Amino acid sequence: VLICGTGIGISIAINRHADMRGALVHDAFGARLARQHNDANVLVLGGRTTGPEIAKDCANIFLSTPFEGGRHARRVAKLGTPSA
């Protein structure tokens, strides 16, 4: 889990690494889809744009949601190292 002011800067920085797939999320729906459809392995939050309760919800959902695979797997494979 990474946090910076808006989350944008750290998202750019983390996604420069081949084995990292960071997703900036603003709500529970985004956190769920980041894992299910994009196999994100780093949750990024904006400290000045996301309230503490929403951040907790996002973290809990992100950490408990598995990658769905299937139709998303081929696209995700093009992004870099698959999750372990």
PDB file with SEQRES, HELIX, SHEET and CRYST1 records, atoms N, CA, C and O in Angstrom:
SEQRES   1 A   84  VAL LEU ILE CYS GLY THR GLY ILE GLY ILE SER ILE ALA          
SEQRES   2 A   84  ILE ASN ARG HIS ALA ASP MET ARG GLY ALA LEU VAL HIS          
SEQRES   3 A   84  ASP ALA PHE GLY ALA ARG LEU ALA ARG GLN HIS ASN ASP          
SEQRES   4 A   84  ALA ASN VAL LEU VAL LEU GLY GLY ARG THR THR GLY PRO          
SEQRES   5 A   84  GLU ILE ALA LYS ASP CYS ALA ASN ILE PHE LEU SER THR          
SEQRES   6 A   84  PRO PHE GLU GLY GLY ARG HIS ALA ARG ARG VAL ALA LYS          
SEQRES   7 A   84  LEU GLY THR PRO SER ALA                                      
HELIX    1 AA1 ILE A    8  ILE A   14  1                                   7    
HELIX    2 AA2 ALA A   28  ASN A   38  1                                  11    
HELIX    3 AA3 PRO A   52  SER A   64  1                                  13    
HELIX    4 AA4 GLY A   70  HIS A   72  5                                   3    
HELIX    5 AA5 ALA A   73  ALA A   77  1                                   5    
SHEET    1 AA1 3 LEU A   2  CYS A   4  0                                        
SHEET    2 AA1 3 VAL A  42  GLY A  46  1                                        
SHEET    3 AA1 3 GLY A  22  LEU A  24  1                                        
CRYST1    1.000    1.000    1.000  90.00  90.00  90.00 P 1           1          
ATOM      1  N   VAL A   1       0.860  -1.169   0.000  1.00  0.00           N  
ATOM      2  CA  VAL A   1       0.000   0.000   0.000  1.00  0.00           C  
ATOM      3  C   VAL A   1       0.898   1.222   0.000  1.00  0.00           C  
ATOM      4  O   VAL A   1       1.781   1.362   0.847  1.00  0.00           O  
ATOM      5  N   LEU A   2       0.660   2.109  -0.967  1.00  0.00           N  
ATOM      6  CA  LEU A   2       1.435   3.345  -1.054  1.00  0.00           C  
ATOM      7  C   LEU A   2       0.494   4.537  -0.969  1.00  0.00           C  
ATOM      8  O   LEU A   2      -0.625   4.495  -1.480  1.00  0.00           O  
ATOM      9  N   ILE A   3       0.953   5.588  -0.326  1.00  0.00           N  
ATOM     10  CA  ILE A   3       0.155   6.797  -0.167  1.00  0.00           C  
ATOM     11  C   ILE A   3       1.034   8.002  -0.434  1.00  0.00           C  
ATOM     12  O   ILE A   3       2.152   8.092   0.074  1.00  0.00           O  
ATOM     13  N   CYS A   4       0.526   8.928  -1.232  1.00  0.00           N  
ATOM     14  CA  CYS A   4       1.143  10.243  -1.366  1.00  0.00           C  
ATOM     15  C   CYS A   4      -0.004  11.251  -1.423  1.00  0.00           C  
ATOM     16  O   CYS A   4      -1.159  10.866  -1.238  1.00  0.00           O  
ATOM     17  N   GLY A   5       0.275  12.492  -1.665  1.00  0.00           N  
ATOM     18  CA  GLY A   5      -0.756  13.520  -1.620  1.00  0.00           C  
ATOM     19  C   GLY A   5      -1.987  13.187  -2.442  1.00  0.00           C  
ATOM     20  O   GLY A   5      -3.091  13.099  -1.904  1.00  0.00           O  
ATOM     21  N   THR A   6      -1.806  13.004  -3.738  1.00  0.00           N  
ATOM     22  CA  THR A   6      -2.927  12.649  -4.611  1.00  0.00           C  
ATOM     23  C   THR A   6      -2.875  11.194  -5.035  1.00  0.00           C  
ATOM     24  O   THR A   6      -3.880  10.651  -5.494  1.00  0.00           O  
ATOM     25  N   GLY A   7      -1.733  10.556  -4.890  1.00  0.00           N  
ATOM     26  CA  GLY A   7      -1.544   9.178  -5.340  1.00  0.00           C  
ATOM     27  C   GLY A   7      -1.008   9.092  -6.754  1.00  0.00           C  
ATOM     28  O   GLY A   7      -0.549   8.031  -7.178  1.00  0.00           O  
ATOM     29  N   ILE A   8      -1.058  10.176  -7.480  1.00  0.00           N  
ATOM     30  CA  ILE A   8      -0.650  10.163  -8.887  1.00  0.00           C  
ATOM     31  C   ILE A   8       0.863   9.975  -9.025  1.00  0.00           C  
ATOM     32  O   ILE A   8       1.318   9.126  -9.790  1.00  0.00           O  
ATOM     33  N   GLY A   9       1.629  10.759  -8.292  1.00  0.00           N  
ATOM     34  CA  GLY A   9       3.091  10.685  -8.410  1.00  0.00           C  
ATOM     35  C   GLY A   9       3.641   9.322  -8.058  1.00  0.00           C  
ATOM     36  O   GLY A   9       4.480   8.781  -8.778  1.00  0.00           O  
ATOM     37  N   ILE A  10       3.175   8.765  -6.957  1.00  0.00           N  
ATOM     38  CA  ILE A  10       3.689   7.460  -6.544  1.00  0.00           C  
ATOM     39  C   ILE A  10       3.202   6.365  -7.484  1.00  0.00           C  
ATOM     40  O   ILE A  10       3.891   5.360  -7.660  1.00  0.00           O  
ATOM     41  N   SER A  11       2.026   6.536  -8.092  1.00  0.00           N  
ATOM     42  CA  SER A  11       1.550   5.573  -9.092  1.00  0.00           C  
ATOM     43  C   SER A  11       2.496   5.526 -10.283  1.00  0.00           C  
ATOM     44  O   SER A  11       2.851   4.450 -10.764  1.00  0.00           O  
ATOM     45  N   ILE A  12       2.896   6.684 -10.745  1.00  0.00           N  
ATOM     46  CA  ILE A  12       3.826   6.752 -11.870  1.00  0.00           C  
ATOM     47  C   ILE A  12       5.145   6.090 -11.485  1.00  0.00           C  
ATOM     48  O   ILE A  12       5.706   5.316 -12.260  1.00  0.00           O  
ATOM     49  N   ALA A  13       5.635   6.396 -10.293  1.00  0.00           N  
ATOM     50  CA  ALA A  13       6.916   5.844  -9.848  1.00  0.00           C  
ATOM     51  C   ALA A  13       6.872   4.321  -9.708  1.00  0.00           C  
ATOM     52  O   ALA A  13       7.781   3.638 -10.181  1.00  0.00           O  
ATOM     53  N   ILE A  14       5.846   3.785  -9.078  1.00  0.00           N  
ATOM     54  CA  ILE A  14       5.796   2.342  -8.836  1.00  0.00           C  
ATOM     55  C   ILE A  14       5.623   1.566 -10.132  1.00  0.00           C  
ATOM     56  O   ILE A  14       6.156   0.464 -10.268  1.00  0.00           O  
ATOM     57  N   ASN A  15       4.896   2.115 -11.073  1.00  0.00           N  
ATOM     58  CA  ASN A  15       4.649   1.394 -12.323  1.00  0.00           C  
ATOM     59  C   ASN A  15       5.843   1.402 -13.270  1.00  0.00           C  
ATOM     60  O   ASN A  15       5.768   0.831 -14.358  1.00  0.00           O  
ATOM     61  N   ARG A  16       6.930   2.029 -12.880  1.00  0.00           N  
ATOM     62  CA  ARG A  16       8.171   1.953 -13.655  1.00  0.00           C  
ATOM     63  C   ARG A  16       8.868   0.614 -13.430  1.00  0.00           C  
ATOM     64  O   ARG A  16       9.750   0.237 -14.202  1.00  0.00           O  
ATOM     65  N   HIS A  17       8.480  -0.104 -12.381  1.00  0.00           N  
ATOM     66  CA  HIS A  17       9.086  -1.393 -12.040  1.00  0.00           C  
ATOM     67  C   HIS A  17       8.288  -2.516 -12.693  1.00  0.00           C  
ATOM     68  O   HIS A  17       7.067  -2.581 -12.555  1.00  0.00           O  
ATOM     69  N   ALA A  18       8.975  -3.387 -13.393  1.00  0.00           N  
ATOM     70  CA  ALA A  18       8.314  -4.439 -14.182  1.00  0.00           C  
ATOM     71  C   ALA A  18       7.470  -5.380 -13.335  1.00  0.00           C  
ATOM     72  O   ALA A  18       6.453  -5.884 -13.811  1.00  0.00           O  
ATOM     73  N   ASP A  19       7.863  -5.625 -12.103  1.00  0.00           N  
ATOM     74  CA  ASP A  19       7.119  -6.586 -11.288  1.00  0.00           C  
ATOM     75  C   ASP A  19       6.058  -5.932 -10.411  1.00  0.00           C  
ATOM     76  O   ASP A  19       5.468  -6.594  -9.557  1.00  0.00           O  
ATOM     77  N   MET A  20       5.810  -4.648 -10.610  1.00  0.00           N  
ATOM     78  CA  MET A  20       4.811  -3.926  -9.819  1.00  0.00           C  
ATOM     79  C   MET A  20       3.685  -3.425 -10.730  1.00  0.00           C  
ATOM     80  O   MET A  20       3.925  -2.885 -11.810  1.00  0.00           O  
ATOM     81  N   ARG A  21       2.471  -3.618 -10.265  1.00  0.00           N  
ATOM     82  CA  ARG A  21       1.297  -3.092 -10.961  1.00  0.00           C  
ATOM     83  C   ARG A  21       0.481  -2.303  -9.951  1.00  0.00           C  
ATOM     84  O   ARG A  21      -0.384  -2.853  -9.268  1.00  0.00           O  
ATOM     85  N   GLY A  22       0.764  -1.011  -9.862  1.00  0.00           N  
ATOM     86  CA  GLY A  22       0.071  -0.152  -8.913  1.00  0.00           C  
ATOM     87  C   GLY A  22      -1.208   0.409  -9.497  1.00  0.00           C  
ATOM     88  O   GLY A  22      -1.259   0.796 -10.665  1.00  0.00           O  
ATOM     89  N   ALA A  23      -2.247   0.448  -8.664  1.00  0.00           N  
ATOM     90  CA  ALA A  23      -3.535   0.991  -9.087  1.00  0.00           C  
ATOM     91  C   ALA A  23      -3.965   2.069  -8.100  1.00  0.00           C  
ATOM     92  O   ALA A  23      -4.118   1.808  -6.907  1.00  0.00           O  
ATOM     93  N   LEU A  24      -4.155   3.272  -8.607  1.00  0.00           N  
ATOM     94  CA  LEU A  24      -4.682   4.367  -7.803  1.00  0.00           C  
ATOM     95  C   LEU A  24      -6.192   4.188  -7.721  1.00  0.00           C  
ATOM     96  O   LEU A  24      -6.881   4.196  -8.741  1.00  0.00           O  
ATOM     97  N   VAL A  25      -6.694   4.030  -6.520  1.00  0.00           N  
ATOM     98  CA  VAL A  25      -8.131   3.824  -6.351  1.00  0.00           C  
ATOM     99  C   VAL A  25      -8.716   4.881  -5.422  1.00  0.00           C  
ATOM    100  O   VAL A  25      -8.031   5.433  -4.561  1.00  0.00           O  
ATOM    101  N   HIS A  26     -10.003   5.144  -5.625  1.00  0.00           N  
ATOM    102  CA  HIS A  26     -10.701   6.165  -4.853  1.00  0.00           C  
ATOM    103  C   HIS A  26     -11.899   5.610  -4.092  1.00  0.00           C  
ATOM    104  O   HIS A  26     -12.502   6.300  -3.270  1.00  0.00           O  
ATOM    105  N   ASP A  27     -12.236   4.347  -4.379  1.00  0.00           N  
ATOM    106  CA  ASP A  27     -13.398   3.761  -3.717  1.00  0.00           C  
ATOM    107  C   ASP A  27     -13.304   2.238  -3.756  1.00  0.00           C  
ATOM    108  O   ASP A  27     -12.415   1.673  -4.392  1.00  0.00           O  
ATOM    109  N   ALA A  28     -14.239   1.585  -3.063  1.00  0.00           N  
ATOM    110  CA  ALA A  28     -14.238   0.129  -2.954  1.00  0.00           C  
ATOM    111  C   ALA A  28     -14.394  -0.550  -4.315  1.00  0.00           C  
ATOM    112  O   ALA A  28     -13.765  -1.576  -4.573  1.00  0.00           O  
ATOM    113  N   PHE A  29     -15.215   0.008  -5.167  1.00  0.00           N  
ATOM    114  CA  PHE A  29     -15.429  -0.568  -6.503  1.00  0.00           C  
ATOM    115  C   PHE A  29     -14.120  -0.599  -7.288  1.00  0.00           C  
ATOM    116  O   PHE A  29     -13.785  -1.614  -7.898  1.00  0.00           O  
ATOM    117  N   GLY A  30     -13.388   0.499  -7.273  1.00  0.00           N  
ATOM    118  CA  GLY A  30     -12.105   0.551  -7.963  1.00  0.00           C  
ATOM    119  C   GLY A  30     -11.092  -0.414  -7.372  1.00  0.00           C  
ATOM    120  O   GLY A  30     -10.323  -1.034  -8.107  1.00  0.00           O  
ATOM    121  N   ALA A  31     -11.084  -0.548  -6.046  1.00  0.00           N  
ATOM    122  CA  ALA A  31     -10.162  -1.479  -5.388  1.00  0.00           C  
ATOM    123  C   ALA A  31     -10.450  -2.909  -5.824  1.00  0.00           C  
ATOM    124  O   ALA A  31      -9.528  -3.676  -6.100  1.00  0.00           O  
ATOM    125  N   ARG A  32     -11.721  -3.263  -5.884  1.00  0.00           N  
ATOM    126  CA  ARG A  32     -12.109  -4.622  -6.285  1.00  0.00           C  
ATOM    127  C   ARG A  32     -11.709  -4.899  -7.742  1.00  0.00           C  
ATOM    128  O   ARG A  32     -11.128  -5.943  -8.040  1.00  0.00           O  
ATOM    129  N   LEU A  33     -12.016  -3.981  -8.626  1.00  0.00           N  
ATOM    130  CA  LEU A  33     -11.700  -4.209 -10.038  1.00  0.00           C  
ATOM    131  C   LEU A  33     -10.203  -4.162 -10.322  1.00  0.00           C  
ATOM    132  O   LEU A  33      -9.729  -4.839 -11.234  1.00  0.00           O  
ATOM    133  N   ALA A  34      -9.454  -3.378  -9.558  1.00  0.00           N  
ATOM    134  CA  ALA A  34      -7.999  -3.339  -9.735  1.00  0.00           C  
ATOM    135  C   ALA A  34      -7.405  -4.731  -9.541  1.00  0.00           C  
ATOM    136  O   ALA A  34      -6.493  -5.131 -10.264  1.00  0.00           O  
ATOM    137  N   ARG A  35      -7.928  -5.464  -8.559  1.00  0.00           N  
ATOM    138  CA  ARG A  35      -7.465  -6.835  -8.314  1.00  0.00           C  
ATOM    139  C   ARG A  35      -8.088  -7.822  -9.292  1.00  0.00           C  
ATOM    140  O   ARG A  35      -7.373  -8.600  -9.923  1.00  0.00           O  
ATOM    141  N   GLN A  36      -9.405  -7.798  -9.424  1.00  0.00           N  
ATOM    142  CA  GLN A  36     -10.111  -8.791 -10.241  1.00  0.00           C  
ATOM    143  C   GLN A  36      -9.714  -8.741 -11.703  1.00  0.00           C  
ATOM    144  O   GLN A  36      -9.470  -9.786 -12.306  1.00  0.00           O  
ATOM    145  N   HIS A  37      -9.643  -7.572 -12.282  1.00  0.00           N  
ATOM    146  CA  HIS A  37      -9.452  -7.440 -13.725  1.00  0.00           C  
ATOM    147  C   HIS A  37      -8.034  -7.099 -14.140  1.00  0.00           C  
ATOM    148  O   HIS A  37      -7.635  -7.390 -15.267  1.00  0.00           O  
ATOM    149  N   ASN A  38      -7.260  -6.481 -13.245  1.00  0.00           N  
ATOM    150  CA  ASN A  38      -5.923  -6.014 -13.629  1.00  0.00           C  
ATOM    151  C   ASN A  38      -4.789  -6.648 -12.833  1.00  0.00           C  
ATOM    152  O   ASN A  38      -3.621  -6.349 -13.076  1.00  0.00           O  
ATOM    153  N   ASP A  39      -5.118  -7.513 -11.893  1.00  0.00           N  
ATOM    154  CA  ASP A  39      -4.114  -8.196 -11.082  1.00  0.00           C  
ATOM    155  C   ASP A  39      -3.129  -7.212 -10.453  1.00  0.00           C  
ATOM    156  O   ASP A  39      -1.938  -7.506 -10.344  1.00  0.00           O  
ATOM    157  N   ALA A  40      -3.625  -6.042 -10.039  1.00  0.00           N  
ATOM    158  CA  ALA A  40      -2.765  -5.057  -9.378  1.00  0.00           C  
ATOM    159  C   ALA A  40      -2.203  -5.672  -8.100  1.00  0.00           C  
ATOM    160  O   ALA A  40      -2.908  -6.376  -7.378  1.00  0.00           O  
ATOM    161  N   ASN A  41      -0.940  -5.403  -7.830  1.00  0.00           N  
ATOM    162  CA  ASN A  41      -0.334  -5.923  -6.607  1.00  0.00           C  
ATOM    163  C   ASN A  41       0.133  -4.811  -5.673  1.00  0.00           C  
ATOM    164  O   ASN A  41       0.751  -5.080  -4.643  1.00  0.00           O  
ATOM    165  N   VAL A  42      -0.160  -3.572  -6.029  1.00  0.00           N  
ATOM    166  CA  VAL A  42       0.129  -2.433  -5.170  1.00  0.00           C  
ATOM    167  C   VAL A  42      -1.094  -1.517  -5.168  1.00  0.00           C  
ATOM    168  O   VAL A  42      -1.536  -1.056  -6.220  1.00  0.00           O  
ATOM    169  N   LEU A  43      -1.624  -1.263  -3.998  1.00  0.00           N  
ATOM    170  CA  LEU A  43      -2.740  -0.335  -3.831  1.00  0.00           C  
ATOM    171  C   LEU A  43      -2.165   1.050  -3.599  1.00  0.00           C  
ATOM    172  O   LEU A  43      -1.306   1.232  -2.736  1.00  0.00           O  
ATOM    173  N   VAL A  44      -2.633   2.025  -4.364  1.00  0.00           N  
ATOM    174  CA  VAL A  44      -2.181   3.405  -4.205  1.00  0.00           C  
ATOM    175  C   VAL A  44      -3.375   4.262  -3.804  1.00  0.00           C  
ATOM    176  O   VAL A  44      -4.444   4.195  -4.410  1.00  0.00           O  
ATOM    177  N   LEU A  45      -3.167   5.068  -2.769  1.00  0.00           N  
ATOM    178  CA  LEU A  45      -4.210   5.949  -2.259  1.00  0.00           C  
ATOM    179  C   LEU A  45      -3.681   7.378  -2.180  1.00  0.00           C  
ATOM    180  O   LEU A  45      -2.492   7.603  -1.954  1.00  0.00           O  
ATOM    181  N   GLY A  46      -4.570   8.326  -2.368  1.00  0.00           N  
ATOM    182  CA  GLY A  46      -4.232   9.733  -2.199  1.00  0.00           C  
ATOM    183  C   GLY A  46      -4.525  10.165  -0.779  1.00  0.00           C  
ATOM    184  O   GLY A  46      -5.680  10.142  -0.353  1.00  0.00           O  
ATOM    185  N   GLY A  47      -3.514  10.555  -0.046  1.00  0.00           N  
ATOM    186  CA  GLY A  47      -3.685  10.958   1.342  1.00  0.00           C  
ATOM    187  C   GLY A  47      -4.530  12.202   1.519  1.00  0.00           C  
ATOM    188  O   GLY A  47      -5.209  12.355   2.535  1.00  0.00           O  
ATOM    189  N   ARG A  48      -4.495  13.093   0.540  1.00  0.00           N  
ATOM    190  CA  ARG A  48      -5.285  14.319   0.627  1.00  0.00           C  
ATOM    191  C   ARG A  48      -6.622  14.192  -0.083  1.00  0.00           C  
ATOM    192  O   ARG A  48      -7.452  15.097   0.002  1.00  0.00           O  
ATOM    193  N   THR A  49      -6.845  13.081  -0.783  1.00  0.00           N  
ATOM    194  CA  THR A  49      -8.074  12.941  -1.567  1.00  0.00           C  
ATOM    195  C   THR A  49      -8.964  11.791  -1.110  1.00  0.00           C  
ATOM    196  O   THR A  49     -10.091  11.656  -1.586  1.00  0.00           O  
ATOM    197  N   THR A  50      -8.473  10.965  -0.195  1.00  0.00           N  
ATOM    198  CA  THR A  50      -9.225   9.796   0.271  1.00  0.00           C  
ATOM    199  C   THR A  50      -9.322   9.833   1.790  1.00  0.00           C  
ATOM    200  O   THR A  50      -8.310   9.908   2.487  1.00  0.00           O  
ATOM    201  N   GLY A  51     -10.541   9.779   2.291  1.00  0.00           N  
ATOM    202  CA  GLY A  51     -10.754   9.786   3.739  1.00  0.00           C  
ATOM    203  C   GLY A  51     -10.322   8.482   4.371  1.00  0.00           C  
ATOM    204  O   GLY A  51     -10.197   7.470   3.682  1.00  0.00           O  
ATOM    205  N   PRO A  52     -10.089   8.491   5.689  1.00  0.00           N  
ATOM    206  CA  PRO A  52      -9.576   7.304   6.367  1.00  0.00           C  
ATOM    207  C   PRO A  52     -10.492   6.088   6.294  1.00  0.00           C  
ATOM    208  O   PRO A  52     -10.003   4.971   6.124  1.00  0.00           O  
ATOM    209  N   GLU A  53     -11.787   6.265   6.416  1.00  0.00           N  
ATOM    210  CA  GLU A  53     -12.700   5.111   6.363  1.00  0.00           C  
ATOM    211  C   GLU A  53     -12.745   4.499   4.970  1.00  0.00           C  
ATOM    212  O   GLU A  53     -12.760   3.276   4.827  1.00  0.00           O  
ATOM    213  N   ILE A  54     -12.767   5.334   3.954  1.00  0.00           N  
ATOM    214  CA  ILE A  54     -12.747   4.822   2.570  1.00  0.00           C  
ATOM    215  C   ILE A  54     -11.424   4.127   2.304  1.00  0.00           C  
ATOM    216  O   ILE A  54     -11.394   3.081   1.657  1.00  0.00           O  
ATOM    217  N   ALA A  55     -10.323   4.696   2.798  1.00  0.00           N  
ATOM    218  CA  ALA A  55      -9.006   4.074   2.616  1.00  0.00           C  
ATOM    219  C   ALA A  55      -8.967   2.687   3.254  1.00  0.00           C  
ATOM    220  O   ALA A  55      -8.429   1.752   2.661  1.00  0.00           O  
ATOM    221  N   LYS A  56      -9.530   2.543   4.454  1.00  0.00           N  
ATOM    222  CA  LYS A  56      -9.576   1.233   5.124  1.00  0.00           C  
ATOM    223  C   LYS A  56     -10.408   0.240   4.318  1.00  0.00           C  
ATOM    224  O   LYS A  56     -10.014  -0.913   4.145  1.00  0.00           O  
ATOM    225  N   ASP A  57     -11.560   0.693   3.828  1.00  0.00           N  
ATOM    226  CA  ASP A  57     -12.402  -0.182   3.004  1.00  0.00           C  
ATOM    227  C   ASP A  57     -11.656  -0.628   1.752  1.00  0.00           C  
ATOM    228  O   ASP A  57     -11.678  -1.804   1.390  1.00  0.00           O  
ATOM    229  N   CYS A  58     -10.999   0.317   1.100  1.00  0.00           N  
ATOM    230  CA  CYS A  58     -10.243  -0.002  -0.116  1.00  0.00           C  
ATOM    231  C   CYS A  58      -9.153  -1.027   0.184  1.00  0.00           C  
ATOM    232  O   CYS A  58      -8.984  -1.989  -0.566  1.00  0.00           O  
ATOM    233  N   ALA A  59      -8.419  -0.831   1.267  1.00  0.00           N  
ATOM    234  CA  ALA A  59      -7.330  -1.745   1.618  1.00  0.00           C  
ATOM    235  C   ALA A  59      -7.869  -3.140   1.918  1.00  0.00           C  
ATOM    236  O   ALA A  59      -7.319  -4.132   1.440  1.00  0.00           O  
ATOM    237  N   ASN A  60      -8.933  -3.224   2.699  1.00  0.00           N  
ATOM    238  CA  ASN A  60      -9.507  -4.531   3.029  1.00  0.00           C  
ATOM    239  C   ASN A  60      -9.994  -5.266   1.786  1.00  0.00           C  
ATOM    240  O   ASN A  60      -9.751  -6.463   1.633  1.00  0.00           O  
ATOM    241  N   ILE A  61     -10.668  -4.563   0.917  1.00  0.00           N  
ATOM    242  CA  ILE A  61     -11.183  -5.186  -0.313  1.00  0.00           C  
ATOM    243  C   ILE A  61     -10.037  -5.574  -1.234  1.00  0.00           C  
ATOM    244  O   ILE A  61     -10.028  -6.677  -1.780  1.00  0.00           O  
ATOM    245  N   PHE A  62      -9.080  -4.687  -1.411  1.00  0.00           N  
ATOM    246  CA  PHE A  62      -7.934  -4.960  -2.279  1.00  0.00           C  
ATOM    247  C   PHE A  62      -7.188  -6.204  -1.810  1.00  0.00           C  
ATOM    248  O   PHE A  62      -6.837  -7.061  -2.620  1.00  0.00           O  
ATOM    249  N   LEU A  63      -6.948  -6.302  -0.521  1.00  0.00           N  
ATOM    250  CA  LEU A  63      -6.165  -7.411   0.020  1.00  0.00           C  
ATOM    251  C   LEU A  63      -6.921  -8.737   0.037  1.00  0.00           C  
ATOM    252  O   LEU A  63      -6.299  -9.798   0.103  1.00  0.00           O  
ATOM    253  N   SER A  64      -8.230  -8.695  -0.021  1.00  0.00           N  
ATOM    254  CA  SER A  64      -9.014  -9.933   0.044  1.00  0.00           C  
ATOM    255  C   SER A  64      -9.595 -10.370  -1.301  1.00  0.00           C  
ATOM    256  O   SER A  64     -10.265 -11.400  -1.374  1.00  0.00           O  
ATOM    257  N   THR A  65      -9.349  -9.605  -2.360  1.00  0.00           N  
ATOM    258  CA  THR A  65      -9.915  -9.917  -3.669  1.00  0.00           C  
ATOM    259  C   THR A  65      -8.883 -10.616  -4.544  1.00  0.00           C  
ATOM    260  O   THR A  65      -7.790 -10.086  -4.740  1.00  0.00           O  
ATOM    261  N   PRO A  66      -9.203 -11.790  -5.073  1.00  0.00           N  
ATOM    262  CA  PRO A  66      -8.273 -12.484  -5.975  1.00  0.00           C  
ATOM    263  C   PRO A  66      -8.401 -11.995  -7.419  1.00  0.00           C  
ATOM    264  O   PRO A  66      -9.408 -11.407  -7.813  1.00  0.00           O  
ATOM    265  N   PHE A  67      -7.357 -12.257  -8.183  1.00  0.00           N  
ATOM    266  CA  PHE A  67      -7.380 -11.991  -9.618  1.00  0.00           C  
ATOM    267  C   PHE A  67      -8.329 -12.981 -10.273  1.00  0.00           C  
ATOM    268  O   PHE A  67      -8.269 -14.179 -10.000  1.00  0.00           O  
ATOM    269  N   GLU A  68      -9.195 -12.488 -11.127  1.00  0.00           N  
ATOM    270  CA  GLU A  68     -10.205 -13.313 -11.786  1.00  0.00           C  
ATOM    271  C   GLU A  68      -9.638 -14.170 -12.908  1.00  0.00           C  
ATOM    272  O   GLU A  68     -10.178 -15.235 -13.208  1.00  0.00           O  
ATOM    273  N   GLY A  69      -8.555 -13.715 -13.529  1.00  0.00           N  
ATOM    274  CA  GLY A  69      -7.969 -14.469 -14.642  1.00  0.00           C  
ATOM    275  C   GLY A  69      -8.892 -14.472 -15.839  1.00  0.00           C  
ATOM    276  O   GLY A  69      -9.467 -13.444 -16.198  1.00  0.00           O  
ATOM    277  N   GLY A  70      -9.032 -15.633 -16.456  1.00  0.00           N  
ATOM    278  CA  GLY A  70      -9.934 -15.756 -17.603  1.00  0.00           C  
ATOM    279  C   GLY A  70      -9.629 -14.766 -18.707  1.00  0.00           C  
ATOM    280  O   GLY A  70      -8.497 -14.674 -19.180  1.00  0.00           O  
ATOM    281  N   ARG A  71     -10.643 -14.029 -19.113  1.00  0.00           N  
ATOM    282  CA  ARG A  71     -10.504 -13.103 -20.240  1.00  0.00           C  
ATOM    283  C   ARG A  71      -9.516 -11.966 -19.965  1.00  0.00           C  
ATOM    284  O   ARG A  71      -9.077 -11.293 -20.897  1.00  0.00           O  
ATOM    285  N   HIS A  72      -9.165 -11.747 -18.700  1.00  0.00           N  
ATOM    286  CA  HIS A  72      -8.239 -10.663 -18.347  1.00  0.00           C  
ATOM    287  C   HIS A  72      -6.781 -11.112 -18.366  1.00  0.00           C  
ATOM    288  O   HIS A  72      -5.877 -10.282 -18.455  1.00  0.00           O  
ATOM    289  N   ALA A  73      -6.551 -12.404 -18.283  1.00  0.00           N  
ATOM    290  CA  ALA A  73      -5.191 -12.927 -18.116  1.00  0.00           C  
ATOM    291  C   ALA A  73      -4.270 -12.592 -19.286  1.00  0.00           C  
ATOM    292  O   ALA A  73      -3.104 -12.262 -19.071  1.00  0.00           O  
ATOM    293  N   ARG A  74      -4.763 -12.668 -20.503  1.00  0.00           N  
ATOM    294  CA  ARG A  74      -3.903 -12.391 -21.659  1.00  0.00           C  
ATOM    295  C   ARG A  74      -3.432 -10.940 -21.668  1.00  0.00           C  
ATOM    296  O   ARG A  74      -2.265 -10.663 -21.942  1.00  0.00           O  
ATOM    297  N   ARG A  75      -4.336 -10.020 -21.369  1.00  0.00           N  
ATOM    298  CA  ARG A  75      -3.976  -8.603 -21.322  1.00  0.00           C  
ATOM    299  C   ARG A  75      -2.997  -8.336 -20.188  1.00  0.00           C  
ATOM    300  O   ARG A  75      -2.011  -7.624 -20.376  1.00  0.00           O  
ATOM    301  N   VAL A  76      -3.255  -8.892 -19.027  1.00  0.00           N  
ATOM    302  CA  VAL A  76      -2.377  -8.681 -17.878  1.00  0.00           C  
ATOM    303  C   VAL A  76      -0.997  -9.258 -18.149  1.00  0.00           C  
ATOM    304  O   VAL A  76       0.005  -8.676 -17.733  1.00  0.00           O  
ATOM    305  N   ALA A  77      -0.925 -10.379 -18.830  1.00  0.00           N  
ATOM    306  CA  ALA A  77       0.377 -10.987 -19.149  1.00  0.00           C  
ATOM    307  C   ALA A  77       1.259 -10.046 -19.970  1.00  0.00           C  
ATOM    308  O   ALA A  77       2.485 -10.109 -19.877  1.00  0.00           O  
ATOM    309  N   LYS A  78       0.652  -9.188 -20.760  1.00  0.00           N  
ATOM    310  CA  LYS A  78       1.405  -8.218 -21.567  1.00  0.00           C  
ATOM    311  C   LYS A  78       2.014  -7.115 -20.701  1.00  0.00           C  
ATOM    312  O   LYS A  78       2.936  -6.426 -21.136  1.00  0.00           O  
ATOM    313  N   LEU A  79       1.512  -6.947 -19.496  1.00  0.00           N  
ATOM    314  CA  LEU A  79       1.988  -5.874 -18.626  1.00  0.00           C  
ATOM    315  C   LEU A  79       3.289  -6.204 -17.926  1.00  0.00           C  
ATOM    316  O   LEU A  79       4.025  -5.293 -17.547  1.00  0.00           O  
ATOM    317  N   GLY A  80       3.593  -7.465 -17.744  1.00  0.00           N  
ATOM    318  CA  GLY A  80       4.809  -7.828 -17.027  1.00  0.00           C  
ATOM    319  C   GLY A  80       4.636  -9.110 -16.265  1.00  0.00           C  
ATOM    320  O   GLY A  80       3.812  -9.952 -16.621  1.00  0.00           O  
ATOM    321  N   THR A  81       5.408  -9.261 -15.222  1.00  0.00           N  
ATOM    322  CA  THR A  81       5.450 -10.482 -14.438  1.00  0.00           C  
ATOM    323  C   THR A  81       4.086 -10.785 -13.832  1.00  0.00           C  
ATOM    324  O   THR A  81       3.498  -9.936 -13.163  1.00  0.00           O  
ATOM    325  N   PRO A  82       3.580 -12.001 -14.066  1.00  0.00           N  
ATOM    326  CA  PRO A  82       2.306 -12.377 -13.437  1.00  0.00           C  
ATOM    327  C   PRO A  82       2.455 -12.529 -11.933  1.00  0.00           C  
ATOM    328  O   PRO A  82       3.564 -12.723 -11.434  1.00  0.00           O  
ATOM    329  N   SER A  83       1.346 -12.442 -11.207  1.00  0.00           N  
ATOM    330  CA  SER A  83       1.411 -12.562  -9.752  1.00  0.00           C  
ATOM    331  C   SER A  83       1.797 -13.962  -9.328  1.00  0.00           C  
ATOM    332  O   SER A  83       1.569 -14.933 -10.049  1.00  0.00           O  
ATOM    333  N   ALA A  84       2.375 -14.051  -8.167  1.00  0.00           N  
ATOM    334  CA  ALA A  84       2.810 -15.348  -7.636  1.00  0.00           C  
ATOM    335  C   ALA A  84       1.711 -15.999  -6.854  1.00  0.00           C  
ATOM    336  O   ALA A  84       1.893 -17.099  -6.331  1.00  0.00           O  
TER     337      ALA A  84                                                      
END                                                                             
